[in-house]
Amino acid sequence: MADLLIDLKHLQKKFGKETVLKDVTLQVAKGEILGLIGPSGAGKSTVIKTALGMEVADGGQALVLDTKMPNRQLLGRIGYMAQDDALYEALSAEENLRFFGRMKGVDKTQMAEQIAHVAAVVDLTPDLKKTVSGYSGGMKRRLSLAIALLGDPELLILDEPTVGIDPALRRKIWKELHGLRDAGRGVLITTHVMDEAELVDNVALLLGGQVMAYGAPGMLEAQYNVKTIEQVFLKAEGVA
C-alpha cells in the first residue's frame, strides 16, 4: 500500500537464547500517530531498531517507506530520535542542529528558519549558543527531538521522546506532533507513559514480545470494557 510508511509483519528477534520479539505485526500510515506502548524492557526499542535495520531480524519482514532498511538514501525522509542521545557535546546546540540538518539534506537557504522553528518547539531558543556538554539530561532530550524534526520528515520515529520533559512542554510537543499528523506525516512513538496513549490515533500494546492489543484507544477501551488505556494494559497483562 502506497499510504503505508511502516509495514512490519511477524517480526522476530532473538539475543542469544532470549527471544525479545516473538511476533510483531503493525503498520503506520500517512496521517497517523501510532503509539507503541509497553513496560520498560518490553522490546519497544528493539522493534524500532529492527525496523530501521540497526538490528538484523531473525524472522518476518520490515519495510519502511516501502524499502527494506537500512538505506542511507532514505535517512533524509525519516526523523529518528533514539532513546539514548547521540549528540556532539563539544559543539553548541545550534552547531549540532546545523550539522544534522546538512546530513539530512536541509536546504542552506532554509537552514536558519528550520533551526529557529524546531528550537522553539522544544523551548531551546535561549540556549542555542550553549555548549551541549553543559546541558541537563532533559535539555539533551529536547535537542535530540529538535534534530528529529529537522527537514520536515514524512516519517517520525521517536523512542521515548518525552522522558524527562515537564508537562507543559510535553503538551506543546504533542501539539506539534498532531500538526504533523494533520499535514499527512506518519509518527511512530514509543512510551511507557500511559496517559500519552490517549493522544495517539492507534495503539499497539507490546507484552512478552507480542502485540497483545492493537487499535484506536477508544475502541480498545470499549473492547476491554474499561475507561483508560492503562486499564487495557492491565487487563491484557492479566493483572486486572
N, C-alpha and C positions, 0 to 999 in steps of 0.2 A: 504493500500500500504506500502510495506516494506521500500521504499525510503522516506516516509513522516516522518519528525521529529516532526512537529506540525500539528495538524489537528483540526481546530475549525469549528464547524457547528452551525449556527444560535444561537450564544451565546447571552444571555440576562442577564442583571444585573441591579438591582434597589438598590438605597439607600433611604430608606423611600418611599416617593411618587415620587422621581425623578428617571426617567429611564435614566441610563448612557449609557448602551449598549442595543440597540433595536434588532439588528440582524446582528451579525458579523460572517462572514464565511471567513476563509483564511487558507492557508497552507504554510508550509516551508519544502522544500525537501532537501536532501543531496546535497551539492554543489550549494547552493542558498543563496543569501542575499536578504531578504525581508525587505523593508523599510516601517514601519507603520508611515504614515505621517498625521499630523493634527495640528490644533492650540492648544495652551495650554488649558487644560480643555476639550478636545475632547473625552477623555476616553482612551487614549493610554496606560497609566499605568494600568488602570482597566482591559484592555484586557490581559495584561501580568499577573497581579496578579490573575485573574480568571482562566487563563490557567494553572498556576502553583498551583492552589488550595489554594492560600493565601486568596482569597475571594471565597465565595460559589456562583456559578452561579444560577440564577433563572430560566434559561431555556437553551436549546441547549446542545451541547456536546463538551468537550475539551479533546483531547488526546495529550500527549507529550511523545515522544518515545514509541508510541503505548500503553500508560498507562494513566489511569486516575490519576491525581495528587490530593493532594500531595503524594509523595512516596520517603521516605528517601533514599532508595537503589539507586535511580536514580540521586541523587544530584551530585555524582562524575562524571557523564556523561554530566552535564549541567554547563555552565559558566554563572552565572546570575549577572548582575550589576543593582542594583536598582537606582531610581532617587535620593534617599537620601542615603548618605554614612553611612554604618554600620561598623565602624572601632573601634579598641581598641586604644583610643587616648593616654593612658599611656604607650603604647608599641612603639617600633620603627617600621618603615615600614617593615624592614626585619623580625622582630618578628611577625608582622601581617601576612606577606606572608607565613612564616613558619607554623604558627598556622592554617591558612585556607588551606594551602597545605596538612597538616595532615588530616584535616576534609574531604578533597576531595580525600584522598587516594593516594596522590603522593608518589611514592617510595622514601624511605630515601636516597638511593644511587643517585637519580636524583634530589633531592630537591634543592641543591645549583645551579645546572645548570639551572633548571627551573626558579628559582628566578632571576638569572642573566639575563636570556633571557627576561622575562616579564618586568623586571625593565628597561632594555634597550629599549624595545618597547615604553614605556611611559616616557622615559627620567628621570628616578628617580635614576639611578645608584649612582650619587654623594650624594644622600640624604637618602640612605637606612638605615643608622645608626641613623638618626634623629628621635626624638620622634614625633609621628603623631600630638600631640596637638600643635606643632609649625608649622604645615603645613598650607599653604594657602588653600582656597577652591578649587582652580584648581588642586593643588597637591593631595588633597584628592580624587578628581575625578579620577586622573590618577592612584592612588594607588588602588582604587576600580576596575578600569578596569584591572589592572595587576592581581588582585586576580581572576577576572572572567576568565582570560586567562590561569591561572594555570591548569596543569593537561591535557592539550591538549584536551579539551572537544569536543565531537562530535556535540554539540549544544550550541550556544551562544545566550543569550537573554539579550540585552543591552538597558537600558532605558535612553535615552538622554545622551549617553556616552561622547559626545564632548562638552558639555556645559562648558564654562569657560576655554577652551583649545585653545591655539593660532593656527593660520592657518598652520604653518609649522609642528607642532606636529600632527595636525588633518590629514594632508596628510600622515604622517608616520603611523598613526593608521589605516587609510583606506587601506594602502598598506598591512599591516598585516592582516586585515580582508579579503582582496581579496586573499591573500596567503592561508588563512584557507579555504576559499570557494573553491579554486582550488584544495585543498587537500581532498575535499569531505565533509567538515564540513558544517553545516547549521547555518545561522545567522538571527535572528530577531532583528532589530534595530529600535527604535523609535526616531524620531527627528521632530523638527518644523523648522529646517534649510533646506529650500527648495533646496539649491544648493546640499546638500548631497543626495537628492532623485535621482540625476542624476548618482550616484555612485553605486546604487543597481541593482540587476537583475530584481526584480519586486517591484512594489509599491502598497500598499493598502492605499487609501486615506480615512481617517476616519472623518466623519462630522455628527453631530447630532446623534451619537450613531450607525451609519451605515457605511458600506464600500461603498462609492459612486463611486469609480473608482478603478480598480484592473488590473494590467498587467505590462508589461515591459515599462519603461519610454518612449522609442521611439514610442511604439505602442499607448500609451495614448496621447502623443503629436500629433500624426497623427490623432487619433480619434477625438480629440477636435480641431484640426487644429490650433495648437499653437506651440511655439518653446521651451517652458520650462515647467517643472512640476509645477512651481509656477503659470503659466498661466492656466494650467489644473485645479489646485486647485481653482483659482478664478472663472473659468467658472463653475465648479461643484458646487461651493458655490452660484453661481448666481450673482457674483459681476461684472464679465466681460461678 
